[in-house]
Amino acid sequence: MKAKRITKRANFVSPNEKAKSAVVAQFVRIARKARLGYEDFLYISQQARKKLGLRRGRKERRLPQLLADADLKRFFRAIQGCGDVQHEILLKLLFYTAVRVSELVHIEVGDVDLEACKIFINRGKGAKDRYILFPASFRLVLKSHLQATPRNRYLFETRLFGPFTTRRIQQIVQGYREMAGIAQPLHPHLFRHQMLTFLTSKGLSDAQIQLISGHESKKSLEVYQHLSLQSVDKAYQDAVQTVGI
């Protein structure tokens, strides 16, 4: 009898928890019905938390596991080997600019400024406008792409003449990861981490990185500062040997 009471207690769910679960389930159903992408779902969830005054519990901040230089090069060689020029340009732009995938898929042809080597991001994360930069050496590539697709509204379009979805970009990245034989998990957002870490290691200031990345605060940049320590490890070890303590 005692054991039976303990079992009931272990399986007990409070009315408050049931109510929360019901709200979450309803929210997920609405999101699925509206076919929201991950970035849109995340943004709406954040806005809902603000309106309701909810606070997210603290969680440990994990550093993204970046690709080794050899793997990064192998990834782009796999794309070149397949001969899909648009995929190559799209993924290189994703890497060079550190743009978010949800922002990349909405870039229109008119947003690209070839002369200034910058692209306007209309209502990016947090509904904020900003510019992103691309290398001057990439200008001719983008110009050729634009000339080859004169009817495009969006910078990158599918065969159905519409913008890519974030899900489709994820599938494309996974496909080339498998072709390149890279065992490490790879997703489009990793290219953003990869580039911002590289720029940090090259000595760009917080203010410069913040402008490039579109982060709201310098606090968001700490992860890249930690990762860039790897690039100065040898110089640091050599230097401490001369301390003479």
C-alpha positions as CSV (number, residue, x, y, z in Angstrom):
1,M,0.0,0.0,0.0
2,K,2.8,2.3,0.9
3,A,4.7,1.5,-2.3
4,K,1.5,2.3,-4.3
5,R,1.2,5.7,-2.7
6,I,4.9,6.5,-3.6
7,T,4.3,5.5,-7.2
8,K,1.3,7.8,-7.4
9,R,3.4,10.6,-5.9
10,A,6.2,10.1,-8.4
11,N,3.8,10.3,-11.4
12,F,1.9,13.3,-10.0
13,V,1.8,16.4,-12.2
14,S,0.6,19.6,-10.7
15,P,-2.3,21.6,-12.4
16,N,0.2,24.4,-12.9
17,E,2.6,22.2,-14.9
18,K,-0.3,20.8,-16.9
19,A,-1.5,24.3,-17.8
20,K,2.1,25.2,-18.9
21,S,2.4,22.1,-21.0
22,A,-1.0,22.8,-22.7
23,V,0.1,26.4,-23.6
24,V,3.4,25.2,-25.0
25,A,1.6,22.5,-27.0
26,Q,-0.9,25.0,-28.4
27,F,1.9,27.4,-29.3
28,V,3.8,24.6,-31.2
29,R,0.6,23.7,-33.1
30,I,0.1,27.3,-34.2
31,A,3.8,27.6,-35.3
32,R,3.5,24.4,-37.3
33,K,0.3,25.5,-39.0
34,A,1.9,28.8,-40.0
35,R,5.0,26.9,-41.2
36,L,7.4,29.1,-39.3
37,G,11.1,28.5,-39.8
38,Y,13.4,28.1,-36.8
39,E,14.6,31.7,-36.7
40,D,11.0,33.0,-36.9
41,F,9.8,30.6,-34.2
42,L,12.7,31.7,-32.0
43,Y,12.0,35.4,-32.5
44,I,8.2,35.0,-31.7
45,S,9.1,33.0,-28.6
46,Q,11.4,35.8,-27.4
47,Q,8.7,38.4,-28.0
48,A,6.1,36.2,-26.1
49,R,8.5,35.9,-23.1
50,K,8.9,39.7,-23.0
51,K,5.2,40.4,-23.1
52,L,4.5,37.8,-20.4
53,G,7.4,38.9,-18.3
54,L,9.0,35.4,-18.3
55,R,12.7,34.9,-17.7
56,R,14.6,32.1,-19.2
57,G,16.7,30.0,-16.8
58,R,20.4,30.4,-17.0
59,K,22.2,27.8,-19.0
60,E,25.8,27.0,-19.5
61,R,27.3,28.8,-22.5
62,R,28.9,26.3,-24.9
63,L,31.6,27.3,-27.3
64,P,30.8,26.3,-30.9
65,Q,33.1,23.6,-32.3
66,L,34.7,25.2,-35.4
67,L,35.9,23.4,-38.5
68,A,39.6,22.9,-38.9
69,D,41.1,24.9,-41.8
70,A,41.6,21.7,-43.8
71,D,38.0,20.6,-43.3
72,L,36.7,24.1,-44.3
73,K,38.8,23.9,-47.6
74,R,37.6,20.3,-48.2
75,F,34.0,21.4,-47.8
76,F,34.3,24.1,-50.5
77,R,36.3,21.8,-52.8
78,A,33.3,19.4,-52.6
79,I,31.0,22.2,-53.8
80,Q,33.3,23.1,-56.6
81,G,33.5,19.4,-57.6
82,C,29.7,19.3,-58.0
83,G,29.7,22.2,-60.3
84,D,26.6,24.0,-58.8
85,V,27.9,27.6,-59.2
86,Q,24.9,29.2,-57.3
87,H,25.5,26.9,-54.3
88,E,29.2,27.8,-54.2
89,I,28.5,31.6,-54.4
90,L,25.7,31.3,-51.8
91,L,27.7,29.4,-49.2
92,K,30.8,31.5,-49.8
93,L,28.8,34.7,-49.2
94,L,27.3,33.1,-46.1
95,F,30.9,32.5,-44.8
96,Y,32.5,35.8,-45.9
97,T,29.7,38.0,-44.5
98,A,28.9,36.1,-41.3
99,V,25.3,36.8,-42.1
100,R,22.5,34.8,-40.5
101,V,20.8,32.3,-42.7
102,S,17.4,33.8,-42.1
103,E,18.8,37.1,-43.4
104,L,20.6,35.6,-46.4
105,V,17.5,34.0,-47.9
106,H,15.7,37.4,-47.9
107,I,18.4,39.4,-49.6
108,E,17.0,41.0,-52.8
109,V,18.9,42.0,-55.9
110,G,18.4,45.6,-55.2
111,D,20.0,45.2,-51.7
112,V,23.4,44.5,-53.3
113,D,25.8,47.4,-53.7
114,L,28.6,46.1,-55.9
115,E,30.6,49.4,-55.9
116,A,30.7,49.7,-52.1
117,C,31.0,46.0,-51.5
118,K,28.1,45.9,-49.1
119,I,24.6,44.4,-48.8
120,F,21.6,45.9,-47.1
121,I,19.8,43.7,-44.7
122,N,16.2,44.7,-44.5
123,R,14.6,44.0,-41.1
124,G,17.2,41.4,-39.9
125,K,17.1,39.8,-36.4
126,G,15.1,42.0,-34.0
127,A,13.5,43.8,-37.0
128,K,16.7,45.9,-37.4
129,D,18.2,47.2,-40.6
130,R,21.9,47.1,-41.2
131,Y,24.6,46.6,-43.8
132,I,27.0,43.6,-44.2
133,L,30.3,43.7,-46.0
134,F,31.7,41.3,-48.6
135,P,35.3,41.0,-49.9
136,A,36.3,43.3,-52.9
137,S,37.7,40.1,-54.5
138,F,34.2,38.7,-54.5
139,R,32.6,41.6,-56.3
140,L,33.2,40.2,-59.8
141,V,31.7,36.8,-58.8
142,L,28.5,38.5,-57.5
143,K,28.3,40.7,-60.6
144,S,28.6,37.7,-62.8
145,H,25.9,35.9,-60.8
146,L,23.5,38.9,-61.1
147,Q,24.1,39.2,-64.9
148,A,23.4,35.5,-65.2
149,T,20.0,35.8,-63.4
150,P,18.5,39.1,-64.7
151,R,14.9,38.1,-63.8
152,N,15.7,37.4,-60.1
153,R,14.0,39.3,-57.4
154,Y,16.0,37.6,-54.7
155,L,19.8,37.3,-54.9
156,F,19.5,33.5,-54.7
157,E,16.4,31.7,-56.1
158,T,15.4,28.1,-56.4
159,R,14.3,26.5,-59.7
160,L,10.8,27.6,-58.8
161,F,11.9,31.2,-58.9
162,G,11.4,31.9,-55.3
163,P,13.7,32.4,-52.3
164,F,15.4,29.5,-50.6
165,T,14.1,28.5,-47.2
166,T,16.4,28.2,-44.2
167,R,15.6,24.5,-44.1
168,R,16.7,24.1,-47.7
169,I,20.1,25.8,-46.9
170,Q,20.6,23.4,-44.0
171,Q,19.9,20.5,-46.3
172,I,22.4,21.8,-48.8
173,V,25.1,22.2,-46.2
174,Q,24.5,18.7,-44.9
175,G,24.7,17.3,-48.4
176,Y,28.1,18.8,-49.1
177,R,29.4,17.9,-45.6
178,E,28.7,14.3,-46.4
179,M,30.3,14.6,-49.9
180,A,33.4,16.1,-48.2
181,G,33.6,13.3,-45.7
182,I,33.5,15.6,-42.7
183,A,32.4,13.7,-39.6
184,Q,31.9,16.8,-37.4
185,P,28.3,18.1,-37.3
186,L,28.0,21.1,-39.6
187,H,25.2,23.7,-39.9
188,P,24.9,27.0,-41.7
189,H,25.2,29.1,-38.5
190,L,28.7,27.6,-37.9
191,F,30.1,29.6,-40.8
192,R,29.0,32.8,-38.9
193,H,30.9,31.6,-35.8
194,Q,33.9,30.6,-38.0
195,M,34.2,34.1,-39.7
196,L,33.6,36.2,-36.5
197,T,36.2,34.1,-34.7
198,F,38.7,34.6,-37.5
199,L,38.1,38.4,-37.6
200,T,38.6,38.5,-33.8
201,S,41.9,36.6,-34.1
202,K,43.0,39.2,-36.7
203,G,42.7,42.0,-34.1
204,L,39.4,43.6,-35.1
205,S,37.9,45.6,-32.2
206,D,34.7,44.8,-30.4
207,A,33.0,47.8,-32.1
208,Q,34.1,46.6,-35.5
209,I,32.9,43.0,-34.9
210,Q,29.6,44.3,-33.5
211,L,29.0,46.3,-36.7
212,I,29.8,43.3,-39.0
213,S,27.8,40.8,-37.0
214,G,24.8,42.8,-36.0
215,H,25.0,41.7,-32.4
216,E,23.0,43.9,-30.0
217,S,25.7,44.0,-27.3
218,K,29.4,43.4,-26.7
219,K,28.4,40.6,-24.2
220,S,27.4,38.5,-27.2
221,L,31.0,38.7,-28.6
222,E,32.7,37.0,-25.6
223,V,32.4,33.6,-27.2
224,Y,34.5,34.7,-30.1
225,Q,37.1,36.2,-27.8
226,H,37.5,32.9,-26.0
227,L,37.8,30.9,-29.3
228,S,40.4,33.3,-30.7
229,L,42.8,32.4,-27.8
230,Q,43.7,29.3,-29.8
231,S,45.2,31.4,-32.5
232,V,47.6,33.2,-30.1
233,D,48.5,30.1,-28.1
234,K,52.0,29.6,-29.5
235,A,52.9,33.3,-29.2
236,Y,51.7,33.3,-25.6
237,Q,53.7,30.2,-24.7
238,D,56.8,31.6,-26.2
239,A,56.3,34.9,-24.4
240,V,55.8,33.5,-20.9
241,Q,59.1,31.6,-21.2
242,T,60.9,34.9,-21.0
243,V,59.3,36.1,-17.8
244,G,62.1,34.6,-15.8
245,I,60.1,33.9,-12.6
